[in-house]
């Protein structure tokens, strides 16, 4: 049974790529920022798949209009043999402790309400809402989050949510994201079950107990042996090698700096500072806030990390590249804001399992 995905707030499309990797059909892509949308299409220039309903850079509020909706999707809900799912991560700085923290009233925070309203009005068979963990774990925003869930439940959705850490999905980065998934009881019944954590490749507690290195003196092009007993697939260096970042089309995309002497004094693996953090080649990265409050330095180069290296830390495939003519700051924002690909893929697999289980039970029942 075909499963169509309508993607909103698509960004450069790491979340979409995770769903596509496990067999979902990306039927529609909407991203308000034209530069992001162009990068989305550029990165997939060799992919023969074209979304059935194309690409859009409309404000998501536009889709609340029946005229707009019916023009773009004239046969919406007329395909009885197709499941429809919405996926999206509304911009999240208003719910982030490290961001604006303005909550539901913030310019970006309002978009979470709009996305919820869109789900309530168009009633997809299932949906995914992705955001920062602050929406769930911060008392200031939890009331708003719970109100969203009440509306969705009253509208007939069975809900599942979880804060997942990218490190447990094979991503070389300690990054937690909130996922809220809903399945329509009309489409799937009331007994539907979904374990969003079912496709982890490792356990966080086990990973954290590994003998990770702390710091090493910084020296340009130095050699540091890989410690015995660590999961090397979760290290920055393993992904740099895997993606051949030095030869990648975006391998030379990095910011210059006037603070060269300061860069030379920061040890490899010294990530405790508020701003300058030098990654350790044989350790995972702390976050992906490239170019914002955090400045991530290359483990053994006297510079910031490149766009290619940032994408590797986000577990993007080696073929994924961004256009040359997009500003460097925008490239880092595209990469830093995205859901790590392997994390997106793991969550997509859990959703797929739930749908397949329903189809199997329905066929046998």
C-alpha positions in Angstrom: 0.0 0.0 0.0 1.6 3.3 -1.1 2.5 5.7 1.7 2.8 9.4 0.7 4.7 12.0 2.7 3.8 15.7 2.6 6.8 17.5 4.0 6.6 20.9 5.6 9.4 23.1 6.9 11.6 20.8 4.8 14.8 22.8 5.1 17.5 21.1 3.1 15.7 17.8 3.6 17.6 15.6 6.0 14.3 14.5 7.7 12.9 13.7 4.3 16.0 11.7 3.3 15.6 9.5 6.4 12.0 8.7 5.4 12.9 8.2 1.8 15.7 5.8 2.8 13.2 3.4 4.3 10.7 3.4 1.4 8.3 6.3 2.0 7.2 8.3 -1.1 8.0 12.0 -0.7 4.9 13.4 -2.5 5.2 17.1 -1.7 7.9 19.4 -0.3 7.3 22.9 1.2 10.1 25.2 2.4 9.5 28.9 2.8 13.1 30.0 2.4 13.8 29.8 -1.4 17.6 29.3 -0.8 16.9 26.2 1.4 14.4 24.9 -1.2 17.0 25.4 -4.0 19.6 23.5 -1.9 17.1 20.7 -1.3 16.6 20.2 -5.0 20.3 20.7 -5.8 21.3 18.0 -3.4 18.9 15.6 -5.1 19.8 16.5 -8.7 20.7 12.9 -9.5 17.7 11.4 -7.8 15.1 10.3 -10.4 12.3 10.7 -8.0 10.2 13.8 -8.4 7.5 14.7 -5.8 4.1 14.0 -7.2 2.8 17.5 -6.2 6.1 19.2 -6.7 8.0 21.8 -4.6 6.6 24.9 -2.9 8.0 27.9 -0.9 4.6 29.1 0.4 4.1 30.1 4.0 2.7 27.1 5.7 -0.3 29.3 6.7 -1.3 29.3 3.1 -2.3 25.6 3.3 -5.1 26.5 5.7 -6.9 28.1 2.7 -9.2 25.6 0.9 -8.6 27.5 -2.4 -4.8 27.0 -2.1 -5.0 23.5 -0.9 -7.5 22.3 -3.5 -5.4 23.9 -6.3 -2.2 22.1 -5.3 -3.9 18.8 -4.2 -7.0 18.3 -6.4 -7.2 14.6 -5.6 -6.4 14.8 -1.9 -8.1 12.0 -0.1 -9.5 10.5 -3.3 -6.9 7.7 -3.3 -8.4 5.0 -1.1 -5.4 2.7 -1.4 -2.9 5.3 -0.1 -1.8 6.3 3.4 -1.0 10.0 3.8 1.5 11.3 6.3 2.6 14.8 7.2 6.1 15.4 8.5 7.7 18.6 9.7 9.9 20.3 12.2 8.6 23.9 12.7 11.5 26.3 13.5 12.4 25.8 17.1 14.6 28.6 18.6 11.6 29.9 20.6 11.5 26.7 22.5 15.3 26.3 22.9 17.0 27.2 26.1 20.0 28.2 24.0 17.7 30.2 21.6 15.2 33.0 21.9 13.1 31.0 24.4 10.0 33.2 23.6 7.7 30.2 23.4 4.4 29.9 21.5 4.2 33.7 21.1 7.5 34.0 19.3 7.7 34.5 15.6 8.9 30.9 15.1 7.0 29.4 18.0 3.7 30.4 16.4 4.5 28.0 13.5 4.1 25.0 15.7 0.5 26.0 16.4 0.0 26.6 12.6 1.4 23.1 11.8 -0.9 21.6 14.4 -3.9 23.5 12.9 -2.9 22.2 9.5 -2.9 18.6 10.8 -6.3 19.1 12.5 -7.8 20.6 9.3 -6.4 18.2 6.7 -6.5 15.1 8.8 -3.6 13.0 7.4 -3.6 9.3 8.4 -0.4 9.9 10.5 1.9 12.8 11.2 5.3 13.6 12.7 6.2 16.8 14.6 9.8 17.3 15.4 11.2 19.9 17.7 13.8 20.6 20.4 13.5 18.8 23.7 12.8 22.2 25.5 9.2 22.0 24.2 8.7 18.9 26.2 11.1 19.2 29.2 10.9 22.9 30.0 8.1 23.8 32.4 7.6 27.1 30.6 6.7 25.4 27.3 5.3 22.1 28.5 1.8 23.5 29.1 1.7 24.6 25.4 2.9 21.2 24.3 0.3 19.4 26.4 -2.5 21.7 24.9 -1.4 20.7 21.4 -1.6 17.0 22.4 -5.1 17.4 23.8 -6.3 19.0 20.6 -4.8 16.2 18.5 -6.3 13.5 20.7 -9.8 15.1 20.6 -9.4 15.1 16.8 -9.0 11.4 16.7 -5.2 10.8 16.9 -3.5 8.2 19.0 -0.2 9.9 20.1 3.3 8.7 20.9 6.2 11.0 21.8 9.8 10.5 22.8 13.1 12.5 23.2 15.6 10.6 21.1 19.4 11.0 21.1 21.1 10.9 17.7 24.1 9.2 19.3 22.0 6.0 19.7 21.3 5.9 16.0 24.9 5.9 14.7 25.3 9.7 14.5 28.6 11.0 15.7 26.9 13.7 17.8 25.2 14.0 21.2 21.9 15.6 20.1 18.5 15.2 21.6 15.3 15.9 19.6 11.6 15.6 20.5 9.4 13.6 18.2 5.6 13.5 18.4 3.9 11.0 16.2 0.1 10.6 15.7 -1.9 7.9 14.0 -5.5 8.5 13.1 -7.8 6.1 14.9 -10.1 6.3 11.8 -7.3 4.9 9.6 -5.5 2.6 12.1 -8.0 1.9 14.9 -7.6 2.5 18.6 -5.1 -0.4 19.3 -2.3 1.0 17.2 1.1 0.9 19.0 4.4 2.6 18.0 7.7 2.4 19.8 9.8 5.3 18.5 12.9 3.9 20.1 12.8 0.5 18.4 15.5 1.1 15.9 18.3 2.3 18.0 21.7 0.9 17.0 23.2 1.4 20.5 22.3 2.1 24.1 23.3 5.6 25.4 24.4 4.3 28.8 26.7 1.8 27.2 28.1 4.3 24.8 28.8 6.8 27.5 30.7 4.2 29.5 33.2 3.7 26.7 36.8 4.9 27.4 36.4 8.1 25.4 39.5 10.4 25.2 39.2 13.7 27.0 41.7 16.2 25.5 44.9 16.1 23.6 47.4 18.9 22.9 46.6 20.6 19.6 49.1 20.4 16.8 48.4 20.9 13.1 48.1 17.6 11.3 49.1 15.7 14.4 48.6 12.0 14.7 46.6 10.6 17.7 46.0 6.9 18.0 42.4 5.7 18.3 41.7 4.4 21.9 40.9 0.8 22.3 37.3 0.0 23.3 35.4 2.9 21.9 32.7 2.6 19.2 34.7 4.0 16.3 31.6 4.5 14.1 30.5 7.2 16.5 33.7 9.3 16.1 34.1 12.5 14.2 37.2 11.1 12.3 35.4 8.0 11.1 32.8 10.1 9.4 35.3 12.5 8.0 37.0 9.5 6.4 33.7 7.9 5.4 32.6 11.0 3.5 36.0 11.9 2.2 35.5 15.4 3.4 38.7 16.9 2.1 37.7 16.1 -1.5 34.0 16.8 -1.0 32.4 19.6 -3.1 31.9 21.6 0.2 35.2 20.6 1.7 36.6 24.1 1.3 33.6 25.9 2.6 34.6 27.2 6.0 34.8 30.6 7.7 38.1 32.4 7.9 39.1 33.9 11.2 41.1 36.7 12.7 41.6 34.7 16.0 44.2 32.3 14.6 46.4 32.5 17.7 43.5 31.7 19.9 42.6 28.7 17.8 46.1 27.4 18.3 45.8 27.4 22.1 42.6 25.3 22.4 43.2 21.6 23.0 41.7 18.9 20.8 38.6 17.8 22.6 38.2 20.9 24.7 34.5 21.4 24.3 33.5 22.9 27.7 33.8 26.5 26.6 30.7 28.5 25.8 31.9 29.5 22.3 35.1 28.0 20.9 35.0 24.2 21.0 37.6 22.0 19.4 36.2 18.6 18.4 38.2 15.5 19.2 38.8 13.2 16.3 38.2 10.1 18.3 35.0 11.3 20.0 31.5 12.3 19.0 30.6 16.0 18.6 28.7 17.8 21.4 26.1 19.5 19.2 25.7 21.0 15.7 25.2 24.7 16.4 27.8 25.5 13.7 28.4 29.2 13.3 25.9 30.3 15.9 26.7 30.5 19.6 29.2 27.7 19.3 32.2 27.8 17.0 33.4 24.3 16.3 37.1 23.9 15.5 38.6 21.2 13.4 40.5 18.6 15.6 43.8 18.9 13.8 43.5 22.0 11.6 43.8 25.6 12.7 40.4 26.5 11.4 36.6 26.0 11.9 35.1 22.9 10.5 33.8 23.0 6.9 30.3 22.5 5.6 31.3 19.0 4.4 32.5 18.2 7.9 29.4 19.5 9.5 27.3 17.4 7.1 29.3 14.3 8.0 28.7 15.0 11.7 25.0 15.1 10.8 25.3 11.6 9.2 24.5 13.0 5.8 25.6 10.7 2.9 28.8 11.5 1.0 26.9 12.4 -2.2 24.9 15.1 -0.4 26.3 18.6 -1.4 25.1 22.2 -1.4 25.3 24.8 -4.2 28.4 27.0 -4.5 26.5 30.2 -4.8 24.6 30.0 -1.5 26.1 32.2 1.3 28.3 30.3 3.7 26.3 31.3 6.7 23.1 29.9 5.1 24.8 26.6 4.4 25.8 26.2 8.0 22.3 27.1 9.1 20.8 24.6 6.7 23.0 21.8 8.1 22.8 22.8 11.7 19.0 23.1 11.8 18.5 19.7 10.2 17.5 16.5 11.9 20.5 14.1 11.6 19.8 11.7 8.8 20.3 8.4 10.7 18.1 9.7 13.5 15.4 10.6 11.0 15.8 7.2 9.4 15.4 5.4 12.7 12.2 7.2 13.6 10.9 6.6 10.1 11.6 2.9 10.5 9.5 2.8 13.7 6.6 4.5 11.9 6.9 2.1 9.0 6.8 -0.9 11.4 3.6 0.4 12.9 1.9 0.8 9.5 3.1 -2.6 8.3 1.9 -4.2 11.5 -1.5 -2.7 11.0 -1.6 -3.9 7.3 -0.5 -7.4 8.4 -3.1 -7.6 11.1 -5.8 -6.3 8.8 -4.9 -8.8 6.2 -5.0 -11.7 8.6 -8.0 -10.5 10.6 
